[in-house]
Amino acid sequence: MFEGVLPAIITPFKEEGELDGEGLRRNIELLGEAGVSGVVPCGTTGESATLSFEEHKMAVEIAVDCSKVKVVAGTGSNNTTEAAELTKHAEDAGADAALLITPYYNKPNEKGMLSHYRYVAESCDLPLILYNVPSRTAVNLRPELVAELARIETVVGIKEASGDLSQVSKIIELTRDEEFIVLSGDDNLTLPIMSLGGSGVISVVANVAPKKMIALTDAMLRGDLEKARKVHFQIAPLIRAMFLETNPIPVKTACRMMGLAAGPMRLPLASMSEENELVLRETLDALGEFR
């Protein structure tokens, strides 16, 4: 199964705009050396909404080729057949699992969401992790629907980014008899979600501070709440800085500041305001080197 820290990795671009495959490879190798449990290419943090099909598939293939840890490929779409195609490609490429965001913009009802996930599950044998982020998609996977989806054999977990701890608690309560994991989708809620029984985090912050996030999740998995709480408050300013603007603008800017492969944002995302970039730089300077 999947536990600990799985960074939702950025997608580096060259200044001319094309995907920086070698930079992506270097970033993944550095994260592996830091001790993460897995990497998640082509998620929200990877600017998946602006990647072409060819770029999406290339990023997954690079991750599988160079990663020595698990690869959970972002393969979600608001087009069910496209999601199935991307998920099947991830399986064929050798990914360990797929991360499937709820269909966005369409605002499907629960019957539609259930049919969407069943369709994708029937298209492959790859383990599937649901991804619930209502602030991005305008729909919410209610705990009762998650429990129904958890009965699909290949649906093994959920990345929960609703920000609602009572909802997280009920999901864990309703799926306790299933082989089903809950991963935090909010860095700042990793500690409380793991205290309820979550297994880890799909993390934005781990792009720049993997060892600190690993220290937090390892402590929680050991039951060392005091250590986990200490690390949580150490990195709280960095977590806030990572969300000064729309993700992944701050984390990609931070990666560039740290000398990692990053490059520009792809439109319609644009560079940070000078004011927020200064706050981000001051936060990184104050907290020191994390890698």
N, C-alpha and C positions, 0 to 999 in steps of 0.2 A: 504494500500500500504506500501511500504518500504522506510524509510527515516532515516536520522541520521547516526549513526555509527554501522556498522555490521563488527566485526572483522573476518577476515579470519583466523581461529584458527589453531594453531599448533597441530600436533598429537604427544603426548608424548609417548616415548617408554621406556621400562625397559632396564637395562643394558644388559640383555640377548638377547634383540632384539624384544620381543613381545610387542604388543600394551598395553599401561598402561591405562586401562579403568578407574580406580579410579582417576588417575592423570588428565585425560581428564575431568572427572566429576568435580573435584575441580576447575580446570581452568575455566570451563564454569560458574560455580556458582559464582566465583569471578568477572567475567566479567558482569554477571547479576547484582550483587550488585553494580558495578561501574556505572550502568545506561545505558549500550549499548542498542540499539534498537533490535538487533538480533545477531546471531552467524552463521558463515558459516563453517561447518566442511567439510573435504575432498576436499578442493580446492588445488591450487598449494602450498600454505603455509602449508597445512596439509600433504604434501608429498603423495598426492593421487596416483601419478604414481607408487609408490612402495607398495601400500596397496593391499593385496589380496581382492577378492570379499567379503570374509567373514569378514575381518577387516573393509572394507569400510562400509558394512551394519551395523556392530557392532558400529562403531563410530557414524553413523547417529542415530541409536537407542538410544545410550547413550545421545546424544545431545537432542533429543526429550524428553527423559525421565526426564532429570534433568533441562533443560532450562526453565526459566520463561519468556523468550522473544522469538521472532520469530526465527525459524530455517530455514535457506536457505541451503539445502544440495547440495554440489557439486556432480553432477551425470554425468558429461560430459565424453565422450570417443571418440576416433577416429574410434570406431566400433559402428555403429548406433544401432544395436540390443542390444549391451551391455549398451549403454546410455539409451535406452528405459527401459531395465530391472532395471537398478539402479534408474531411475526416478520413475518407478512404485513402487519399494520397498520404496523409500522415501515417496511417497504418502501414502502407506499402513502403514508406521511407524508413520505417523502423522506430517511430516514436513510441513512447511507453504509454501514453494516454492522450486524450484530446480534451481541451477546455472549450465548452460551448456556451456562449453568452445567450441569454434569452433573445428571441427575435425583436429587434429594435425598430422603431418608427411605425411598423404595422399595427402595434398595440393589439396582438391576438388575445382572444379569450382563453380560458383555461383549457377548453377542449382543443383549441388550436395548438397551444403550447405542448400539451400531452402528445398530440399527433406528430408535432414537429420532432420532438425528441425520440419518439418511437420510430419514426421514419429513419432518422440518422442511425439509431442503434441497429436497425435491421440492415443497414447498408454495409456494416463492417463488424469485426469482432474486437475492436479496440476499446479499452476501458474509457468511459466518458465521465467527465467532471462537469457538472452544471455550473453556470456562472450567473449569479443574481446581482444586478447592480441597477436598481430602479432609477437612480438619478441620471443614468445614461440612456436607459431603454424605454422608460415610461410604463413598464409593466413590472409586477412583482410576483416572484414565485412564493406563494403562500406555503407555510409549513405543511399543510395537508396535501397540497399538490406535490411538494418535494417528497413526502412520504410515499405517495403513489408512484412517482418516478423512480424512487429508490428500489422498487420491486422489479424494475427492469434489470435483467441479469448483468448487463455491462455498465450500468450507471453506478459508479462506485463512490461518488462524493459530490460536494458542492463547494464552490468558492462563494462565500456569503459576504456581500458588500452593501447590504441594505442599511447598515448603521443602526439596526434595531436589535438590541441584545435580547429583548423578550422573544423576538422572532427566531433568533439563533438558538435560544434555549429550547423553544418548542420544536424546532427541527431536530435537534439532538434527542429530545425526549421521544419524538415519534419514530425515529429511525434506530433506536437503540438495539432492536432485534435484527437489524440488517447489517451486513458488512459494508458500512457506509461511513465516510469521513466528512468532517466539516473543516474547511480551511478558511481562515480569516482573509477577507479581501480588503481590509482596512488596516494599515500598519498600526494605527493608534489604538485599535481594538484587539490586537493580537493577544495581549495578556488576558483580558476578561473572557474572550472567546475560548482560549485554551483552558482557562479555569473552569469553564462549563463542560469541557470535554473535547474541544477542538484539537486537531492534530498538528496544526502549524499555520503557515501564512504564505500566500502568494503575494510577494512583497515588491513595492516600488522602491522603498528605501534601501533594500538589499543590493540594488545596483551600485550604490556608493558606500554602504556600510554593512557588507555581508557578515562580517565577524560579529558585530554587535547584535544583529538580528539572530544569528545562530546562537549566541550566548543567551539571549532571551528565551528562545524556543527550547533550547537544551535544558535550561533551568526549569521551565514549566513541565517538560516531559519527565524530569526527575522529581518533580514535586517540590522544588526549591523556590517557593513563592518570594521569599525575601530577596534572593539574588535576581530573580526575574523583575521584581518591582524596581530594584536599583538600576538595572539596565534600561528598563522602560523610561524612567525619568531622565537618565543620561541622554537618551536619543530623542526625547520628546521635542526639543527645539528643532532638530533636523527633520523630524516627521512633519511638523508644522510648516517648515520652509519648503518641503517637497510639494506642498499643496497651496502655495501662495497664488498660483495661477493654475489653469487647466493642466492636468496630467496629460502628457509627459513633458510639458515645457520646462518646469523647474528641474526635474531629475536629469533630463538630457543636457540642460545647461550646466548642472553640477558635474556631470560626467566629463563634459568638455573642460571645465575648470580644473578637474583632477588629471587631465591628460589622457583620458580614455577615448576610444573611438566614439564619436557622437555625430558631429556635423550638424547641419541646419535642420530645423523642423521642416516638415513638408506642408505646404498650404492645404487647408486654410489655417493651420496653426502657424504662429509667428513667434518671434523672439520675445523674451521677457521685457517688461518695462525696466528702465534704468533703476528706478527706486527698488523694485522687488529683486532685481539682480544683485544690487548692493546688499540687501538684507540676506540673500542666499549666500553670497560670498563671505559676509561677516559671520554667518552661522557656521559655515564650513571651517573658517579660520579659528573660531572660538573652540570648536569641538575637536579640531586636530585631525590627524590621519586615522582613518577607520579601516583601511584595507589591510 
